[in-house]
Amino acid sequence: MDELHERDPGELVQPIILRIDKEDPSTEDEGLSAVSRAAIIAYLQDPQNPDWQQWASQAFAKSVRRANPKMFAKVLEMFPDQMVSEVGKAQAVGLPPLPAASLPKLIAKLQVSGTELPKSGEVLNATVNIAVNDSLKMSTGKAAAQCAHALFAWLTESDGQGIEAWLKDHAPVGIRHLSREDFDALSQRASGPVIQDAGRTEIEPGSTTAFVFIQQN
């Protein structure tokens, strides 16, 4: 959920649009899962796009923006080929990497900061889960970007074990909010990189925010 004005204008960023329905909102965890899945769905739709390689060689920059139902529909009209990620009531769509300084006007005017969704007492569980460092008290938008970082890094940097079966099962993603102590302990079982934030918004540079772990049956 990084502020684009702090970026190099030539840097590529992956916009991810999260539908926020104030009348009937999804839970926060549904939003985090939907955004994470949207990031990789966009990549898997066109992995040969050279912009992905350039983007991945930089800082994995993502910009999670919120849209009301009407604006979300307009985004889908503008990018009709992009698949929507749905988890419960949450919907999100990821776009290919775009230059930070020249996002389409429709995307650029969508808000980045202040995205919040209601928390739920129910645990969103799956074989592939993302651990979130709850001690950082990240906003929904910030946490969503970190979860998307973690899932993308796991998909592209891990040894690939279990990924094919997971994709065939429609790529369900669970979310676990952990205390700092539990987060650090479980990170020893991380299946992909433990994400460290650049510190551009909300939290201190180098803060460990999220990672993927596999829930054994």
ZAKOLVEX-434735 format. One record per atom (N, C-alpha, C): residue number from 0; chain; x, y, z. Coordinates in steps of 0.05 Angstrom, whole numbers. Example, Ala and Ser with C-alpha at 12.3 -4.5 7.8 and 13.67 -1.06 7.14 Angstrom:
# residues 2
resi; chain; xx; yy; zz
0; A; 264; -114; 156
0; A; 246; -90; 156
0; A; 264; -66; 156
1; A; 257; -45; 142
1; A; 273; -21; 143
1; A; 258; 1; 157
This chain:
# residues 217
resi; chain; xx; yy; zz
0; A; 17; -24; 0
0; A; 0; 0; 0
0; A; 18; 25; 0
1; A; 36; 27; -18
1; A; 56; 48; -17
1; A; 47; 73; -32
2; A; 54; 96; -21
2; A; 47; 121; -33
2; A; 64; 126; -58
3; A; 51; 130; -81
3; A; 66; 131; -106
3; A; 83; 156; -109
4; A; 76; 178; -94
4; A; 92; 202; -98
4; A; 119; 199; -86
5; A; 124; 178; -70
5; A; 151; 174; -59
5; A; 168; 156; -77
6; A; 157; 147; -99
6; A; 171; 128; -117
6; A; 185; 142; -139
7; A; 205; 128; -150
7; A; 217; 137; -175
7; A; 196; 136; -197
8; A; 191; 157; -212
8; A; 170; 158; -232
8; A; 172; 135; -252
9; A; 196; 125; -257
9; A; 199; 103; -276
9; A; 195; 76; -264
10; A; 191; 74; -238
10; A; 188; 48; -225
10; A; 161; 36; -233
11; A; 160; 10; -236
11; A; 135; -3; -242
11; A; 121; -11; -217
12; A; 95; -9; -217
12; A; 79; -16; -193
12; A; 56; -33; -203
13; A; 48; -53; -187
13; A; 25; -69; -193
13; A; 1; -58; -178
14; A; -19; -46; -192
14; A; -43; -37; -178
14; A; -61; -61; -173
15; A; -73; -62; -149
15; A; -93; -82; -142
15; A; -117; -67; -131
16; A; -140; -71; -142
16; A; -164; -56; -135
16; A; -182; -74; -118
17; A; -188; -65; -94
17; A; -205; -79; -75
17; A; -233; -66; -74
18; A; -253; -82; -80
18; A; -281; -72; -79
18; A; -289; -69; -50
19; A; -298; -45; -43
19; A; -308; -40; -16
19; A; -337; -32; -17
20; A; -354; -49; -7
20; A; -383; -43; -6
20; A; -390; -35; 22
21; A; -395; -9; 27
21; A; -400; 0; 54
21; A; -427; -11; 65
22; A; -445; -17; 47
22; A; -471; -28; 55
22; A; -469; -57; 65
23; A; -452; -72; 51
23; A; -450; -100; 57
23; A; -420; -109; 54
24; A; -403; -100; 73
24; A; -374; -104; 69
24; A; -366; -133; 74
25; A; -344; -141; 62
25; A; -332; -166; 68
25; A; -317; -163; 94
26; A; -307; -185; 105
26; A; -290; -184; 128
26; A; -261; -176; 119
27; A; -245; -167; 138
27; A; -218; -160; 132
27; A; -203; -184; 120
28; A; -206; -207; 132
28; A; -191; -230; 122
28; A; -199; -238; 94
29; A; -225; -236; 88
29; A; -234; -241; 60
29; A; -220; -222; 41
30; A; -218; -196; 49
30; A; -204; -177; 33
30; A; -175; -183; 29
31; A; -161; -190; 51
31; A; -133; -197; 49
31; A; -128; -221; 30
32; A; -145; -241; 33
32; A; -142; -264; 16
32; A; -148; -258; -13
33; A; -169; -242; -18
33; A; -177; -235; -45
33; A; -155; -219; -59
34; A; -143; -199; -44
34; A; -122; -183; -56
34; A; -97; -200; -62
35; A; -90; -218; -44
35; A; -66; -235; -48
35; A; -70; -252; -73
36; A; -93; -264; -75
36; A; -99; -281; -99
36; A; -100; -264; -124
37; A; -110; -240; -123
37; A; -112; -222; -146
37; A; -84; -217; -157
38; A; -64; -213; -139
38; A; -37; -207; -148
38; A; -26; -230; -165
39; A; -30; -255; -157
39; A; -18; -277; -172
39; A; -35; -285; -196
40; A; -61; -281; -194
40; A; -79; -286; -217
40; A; -70; -269; -240
41; A; -65; -243; -235
41; A; -56; -225; -256
41; A; -30; -235; -269
42; A; -12; -243; -252
42; A; 14; -254; -262
42; A; 10; -279; -279
43; A; -6; -298; -269
43; A; -9; -323; -283
43; A; -25; -320; -309
44; A; -40; -299; -312
44; A; -54; -294; -337
44; A; -34; -288; -360
45; A; -11; -276; -353
45; A; 8; -268; -374
45; A; 36; -268; -363
46; A; 47; -291; -354
46; A; 73; -291; -341
46; A; 96; -284; -359
47; A; 92; -285; -386
47; A; 113; -278; -405
47; A; 116; -248; -410
48; A; 97; -233; -400
48; A; 99; -204; -402
48; A; 126; -194; -390
49; A; 143; -181; -406
49; A; 170; -174; -396
49; A; 168; -154; -373
50; A; 146; -140; -371
50; A; 143; -121; -349
50; A; 144; -135; -321
51; A; 135; -160; -321
51; A; 136; -174; -295
51; A; 164; -178; -286
52; A; 182; -185; -305
52; A; 210; -190; -298
52; A; 223; -164; -288
53; A; 217; -141; -302
53; A; 228; -116; -293
53; A; 217; -108; -266
54; A; 192; -112; -262
54; A; 178; -105; -237
54; A; 190; -122; -214
55; A; 193; -148; -218
55; A; 204; -165; -197
55; A; 233; -159; -190
56; A; 248; -148; -209
56; A; 276; -141; -204
56; A; 278; -116; -188
57; A; 256; -101; -185
57; A; 257; -76; -170
57; A; 248; -82; -141
58; A; 225; -73; -133
58; A; 218; -75; -104
58; A; 191; -89; -100
59; A; 181; -104; -120
59; A; 155; -118; -117
59; A; 133; -98; -110
60; A; 135; -73; -121
60; A; 118; -52; -113
60; A; 88; -57; -120
61; A; 71; -55; -100
61; A; 43; -58; -103
61; A; 28; -34; -92
62; A; 6; -28; -104
62; A; -11; -6; -94
62; A; -40; -16; -92
63; A; -48; -21; -67
63; A; -75; -32; -63
63; A; -94; -8; -60
64; A; -113; -6; -78
64; A; -131; 17; -79
64; A; -160; 7; -75
65; A; -176; 23; -62
65; A; -204; 15; -58
65; A; -223; 29; -77
66; A; -244; 14; -84
66; A; -264; 25; -102
66; A; -292; 16; -92
67; A; -311; 34; -94
67; A; -338; 27; -88
67; A; -349; 9; -110
68; A; -372; -4; -107
68; A; -381; -22; -128
68; A; -383; -9; -156
69; A; -392; 16; -157
69; A; -394; 29; -183
69; A; -367; 33; -196
70; A; -347; 43; -181
70; A; -321; 47; -192
70; A; -307; 21; -198
71; A; -312; 0; -182
71; A; -300; -26; -187
71; A; -310; -36; -214
72; A; -336; -32; -220
72; A; -347; -41; -245
72; A; -334; -26; -269
73; A; -327; 0; -264
73; A; -314; 15; -285
73; A; -286; 5; -290
74; A; -272; -4; -268
74; A; -245; -15; -272
74; A; -247; -41; -289
75; A; -266; -57; -283
75; A; -269; -82; -299
75; A; -276; -77; -328
76; A; -291; -55; -333
76; A; -297; -47; -360
76; A; -271; -38; -375
77; A; -254; -24; -360
77; A; -229; -15; -372
77; A; -209; -38; -377
78; A; -210; -58; -359
78; A; -191; -81; -361
78; A; -208; -107; -363
79; A; -222; -111; -385
79; A; -241; -133; -386
79; A; -228; -161; -386
80; A; -202; -162; -392
80; A; -189; -188; -393
80; A; -178; -197; -366
81; A; -179; -179; -347
81; A; -168; -186; -320
81; A; -188; -202; -304
82; A; -180; -224; -293
82; A; -197; -242; -277
82; A; -201; -230; -249
83; A; -225; -233; -238
83; A; -231; -223; -211
83; A; -226; -245; -191
84; A; -213; -238; -169
84; A; -209; -256; -146
84; A; -232; -252; -127
85; A; -246; -273; -120
85; A; -268; -272; -101
85; A; -264; -290; -77
86; A; -267; -279; -54
86; A; -265; -295; -29
86; A; -288; -285; -11
87; A; -308; -302; -7
87; A; -331; -293; 9
87; A; -344; -270; -5
88; A; -347; -248; 9
88; A; -359; -224; -2
88; A; -339; -206; -15
89; A; -313; -212; -12
89; A; -292; -195; -23
89; A; -286; -200; -52
90; A; -281; -179; -67
90; A; -273; -180; -95
90; A; -249; -162; -99
91; A; -230; -171; -114
91; A; -206; -155; -120
91; A; -197; -163; -148
92; A; -184; -144; -161
92; A; -173; -149; -188
92; A; -145; -138; -189
93; A; -126; -154; -198
93; A; -98; -145; -201
93; A; -93; -138; -230
94; A; -76; -118; -234
94; A; -69; -109; -261
94; A; -39; -116; -266
95; A; -31; -116; -291
95; A; -2; -120; -296
95; A; 13; -95; -286
96; A; 40; -97; -283
96; A; 55; -74; -273
96; A; 53; -51; -293
97; A; 51; -27; -281
97; A; 48; -2; -296
97; A; 67; 19; -285
98; A; 76; 38; -301
98; A; 94; 59; -290
98; A; 80; 75; -268
99; A; 94; 79; -246
99; A; 82; 92; -223
99; A; 71; 120; -229
100; A; 85; 134; -248
100; A; 78; 162; -253
100; A; 57; 165; -275
101; A; 48; 143; -287
101; A; 29; 146; -309
101; A; 7; 125; -308
102; A; -4; 121; -284
102; A; -27; 104; -281
102; A; -51; 116; -296
103; A; -69; 99; -307
103; A; -93; 110; -318
103; A; -108; 127; -298
104; A; -121; 149; -308
104; A; -134; 168; -289
104; A; -154; 154; -271
105; A; -169; 134; -282
105; A; -189; 120; -267
105; A; -176; 106; -243
106; A; -152; 95; -247
106; A; -138; 80; -225
106; A; -125; 100; -206
107; A; -113; 121; -217
107; A; -98; 140; -201
107; A; -116; 155; -181
108; A; -141; 159; -188
108; A; -158; 174; -169
108; A; -171; 157; -147
109; A; -167; 130; -149
109; A; -177; 113; -127
109; A; -159; 116; -103
110; A; -171; 116; -79
110; A; -156; 121; -55
110; A; -138; 97; -47
111; A; -115; 104; -36
111; A; -96; 84; -26
111; A; -98; 82; 4
112; A; -95; 104; 18
112; A; -94; 104; 47
112; A; -121; 101; 59
113; A; -122; 92; 84
113; A; -147; 92; 99
113; A; -165; 68; 94
114; A; -156; 48; 79
114; A; -174; 26; 73
114; A; -177; 8; 97
115; A; -201; 4; 106
115; A; -207; -13; 129
115; A; -231; -30; 124
116; A; -230; -55; 134
116; A; -253; -73; 133
116; A; -257; -85; 161
117; A; -282; -93; 167
117; A; -287; -104; 194
117; A; -273; -130; 199
118; A; -263; -133; 223
118; A; -250; -158; 231
118; A; -272; -179; 237
119; A; -264; -204; 235
119; A; -282; -226; 240
119; A; -270; -245; 261
120; A; -287; -257; 278
120; A; -277; -276; 297
120; A; -271; -303; 285
121; A; -279; -307; 260
121; A; -275; -333; 247
121; A; -248; -334; 234
122; A; -234; -357; 235
122; A; -208; -360; 222
122; A; -212; -369; 194
123; A; -201; -354; 175
123; A; -201; -362; 147
123; A; -178; -381; 142
124; A; -184; -407; 139
124; A; -164; -428; 139
124; A; -162; -441; 112
125; A; -138; -450; 105
125; A; -134; -465; 80
125; A; -107; -480; 83
126; A; -100; -495; 63
126; A; -74; -508; 63
126; A; -52; -488; 61
127; A; -55; -469; 43
127; A; -36; -447; 39
127; A; -47; -423; 55
128; A; -31; -414; 75
128; A; -39; -393; 93
128; A; -18; -371; 93
129; A; -27; -346; 98
129; A; -9; -324; 102
129; A; -10; -315; 131
130; A; 13; -315; 144
130; A; 16; -305; 171
130; A; 20; -274; 170
131; A; 5; -260; 186
131; A; 6; -231; 187
131; A; 16; -223; 215
132; A; 36; -205; 216
132; A; 47; -196; 241
132; A; 27; -175; 253
133; A; 10; -184; 271
133; A; -12; -167; 281
133; A; -1; -146; 300
134; A; 23; -149; 310
134; A; 34; -129; 328
134; A; 39; -102; 314
135; A; 40; -102; 288
135; A; 45; -78; 273
135; A; 20; -60; 269
136; A; -3; -71; 275
136; A; -28; -56; 273
136; A; -32; -43; 246
137; A; -27; -58; 225
137; A; -29; -47; 198
137; A; -58; -43; 190
138; A; -64; -23; 174
138; A; -90; -20; 162
138; A; -96; -43; 144
139; A; -122; -46; 136
139; A; -129; -68; 118
139; A; -113; -65; 92
140; A; -111; -41; 81
140; A; -97; -37; 56
140; A; -68; -44; 58
141; A; -55; -35; 79
141; A; -26; -41; 83
141; A; -22; -71; 86
142; A; -38; -84; 103
142; A; -36; -112; 107
142; A; -41; -128; 81
143; A; -60; -118; 65
143; A; -66; -132; 40
143; A; -42; -131; 21
144; A; -28; -108; 20
144; A; -5; -106; 3
144; A; 17; -125; 12
145; A; 21; -127; 38
145; A; 42; -145; 50
145; A; 35; -174; 45
146; A; 9; -181; 47
146; A; 0; -209; 42
146; A; 5; -215; 12
147; A; -1; -196; -5
147; A; 3; -201; -34
147; A; 33; -204; -40
148; A; 50; -189; -27
148; A; 79; -192; -29
148; A; 87; -221; -22
149; A; 77; -230; 1
149; A; 84; -256; 11
149; A; 75; -279; -7
150; A; 50; -277; -17
150; A; 40; -298; -35
150; A; 55; -299; -61
151; A; 60; -275; -72
151; A; 75; -274; -98
151; A; 103; -285; -94
152; A; 116; -277; -73
152; A; 144; -287; -68
152; A; 144; -317; -65
153; A; 124; -328; -51
153; A; 123; -357; -47
153; A; 119; -370; -75
154; A; 101; -360; -91
154; A; 95; -372; -117
154; A; 119; -372; -135
155; A; 135; -350; -135
155; A; 156; -347; -155
155; A; 184; -354; -144
156; A; 187; -356; -117
156; A; 214; -360; -107
156; A; 217; -386; -91
157; A; 195; -400; -86
157; A; 197; -425; -70
157; A; 205; -448; -89
158; A; 207; -472; -78
158; A; 216; -495; -94
158; A; 193; -506; -111
159; A; 169; -494; -108
159; A; 146; -502; -125
159; A; 131; -526; -114
160; A; 139; -537; -92
160; A; 125; -560; -81
160; A; 97; -554; -73
161; A; 78; -569; -84
161; A; 50; -565; -77
161; A; 35; -544; -92
162; A; 49; -527; -108
162; A; 37; -505; -121
162; A; 17; -514; -143
163; A; 25; -533; -159
163; A; 7; -542; -180
163; A; -19; -553; -170
164; A; -18; -569; -149
164; A; -43; -580; -137
164; A; -60; -557; -125
165; A; -47; -538; -113
165; A; -61; -515; -101
165; A; -75; -499; -122
166; A; -62; -494; -145
166; A; -75; -479; -167
166; A; -99; -494; -178
167; A; -96; -520; -180
167; A; -118; -536; -191
167; A; -142; -535; -172
168; A; -137; -530; -146
168; A; -158; -528; -126
168; A; -168; -499; -124
169; A; -163; -483; -144
169; A; -172; -455; -145
169; A; -158; -437; -125
170; A; -135; -445; -116
170; A; -116; -427; -101
170; A; -129; -414; -76
171; A; -140; -430; -58
171; A; -151; -418; -33
171; A; -128; -408; -15
172; A; -133; -386; -2
172; A; -112; -374; 15
172; A; -125; -367; 43
173; A; -113; -379; 64
173; A; -122; -372; 91
173; A; -105; -350; 102
174; A; -116; -337; 123
174; A; -102; -315; 136
174; A; -100; -320; 166
175; A; -77; -316; 178
175; A; -73; -319; 207
175; A; -60; -294; 218
176; A; -74; -281; 237
176; A; -63; -258; 251
176; A; -48; -268; 276
177; A; -23; -262; 278
177; A; -6; -273; 300
177; A; 7; -251; 316
178; A; 10; -256; 342
178; A; 26; -238; 358
178; A; 55; -239; 348
179; A; 71; -219; 357
179; A; 99; -218; 348
179; A; 113; -244; 355
180; A; 109; -253; 379
180; A; 122; -277; 388
180; A; 115; -301; 371
181; A; 89; -305; 366
181; A; 80; -328; 350
181; A; 89; -325; 321
182; A; 88; -300; 311
182; A; 97; -295; 283
182; A; 126; -303; 280
183; A; 143; -294; 298
183; A; 172; -301; 297
183; A; 176; -331; 299
184; A; 161; -344; 316
184; A; 165; -373; 320
184; A; 156; -388; 295
185; A; 133; -381; 284
185; A; 123; -395; 261
185; A; 140; -389; 236
186; A; 154; -366; 236
186; A; 170; -359; 212
186; A; 191; -379; 207
187; A; 198; -395; 227
187; A; 218; -416; 223
187; A; 207; -438; 204
188; A; 181; -439; 201
188; A; 168; -459; 183
188; A; 158; -445; 157
189; A; 166; -421; 152
189; A; 157; -406; 128
189; A; 164; -422; 103
190; A; 145; -423; 85
190; A; 149; -437; 59
190; A; 159; -418; 37
191; A; 161; -393; 43
191; A; 172; -373; 25
191; A; 186; -351; 41
192; A; 195; -330; 27
192; A; 208; -308; 42
192; A; 191; -295; 63
193; A; 203; -286; 84
193; A; 190; -269; 104
193; A; 193; -241; 94
194; A; 170; -227; 90
194; A; 170; -201; 77
194; A; 179; -180; 97
195; A; 198; -163; 88
195; A; 207; -140; 104
195; A; 198; -115; 89
196; A; 184; -97; 103
196; A; 173; -73; 91
196; A; 194; -52; 87
197; A; 191; -36; 65
197; A; 210; -15; 59
197; A; 206; 9; 77
198; A; 183; 11; 91
198; A; 179; 32; 110
198; A; 169; 58; 98
199; A; 157; 57; 74
199; A; 148; 81; 61
199; A; 122; 91; 74
200; A; 106; 73; 85
200; A; 81; 82; 98
200; A; 75; 65; 123
201; A; 64; 77; 143
201; A; 53; 64; 167
201; A; 73; 52; 186
202; A; 92; 36; 177
202; A; 109; 21; 195
202; A; 139; 26; 190
203; A; 155; 18; 209
203; A; 184; 24; 207
203; A; 197; 7; 186
204; A; 218; 18; 172
204; A; 233; 3; 152
204; A; 244; -23; 164
205; A; 243; -45; 149
205; A; 254; -70; 158
205; A; 235; -86; 175
206; A; 211; -76; 181
206; A; 191; -91; 197
206; A; 184; -116; 181
207; A; 183; -139; 196
207; A; 175; -164; 183
207; A; 144; -165; 185
208; A; 131; -169; 162
208; A; 102; -165; 160
208; A; 86; -190; 155
209; A; 96; -208; 137
209; A; 79; -230; 129
209; A; 97; -252; 116
210; A; 86; -276; 116
210; A; 99; -298; 102
210; A; 78; -320; 97
211; A; 84; -338; 78
211; A; 67; -361; 72
211; A; 76; -385; 88
212; A; 57; -400; 99
212; A; 64; -426; 111
212; A; 42; -446; 102
213; A; 51; -471; 101
213; A; 33; -492; 92
213; A; 22; -507; 116
214; A; -4; -508; 118
214; A; -17; -523; 140
214; A; -18; -552; 133
215; A; -4; -568; 149
215; A; -2; -596; 144
215; A; -28; -610; 154
216; A; -38; -629; 139
216; A; -63; -643; 147
216; A; -57; -663; 169
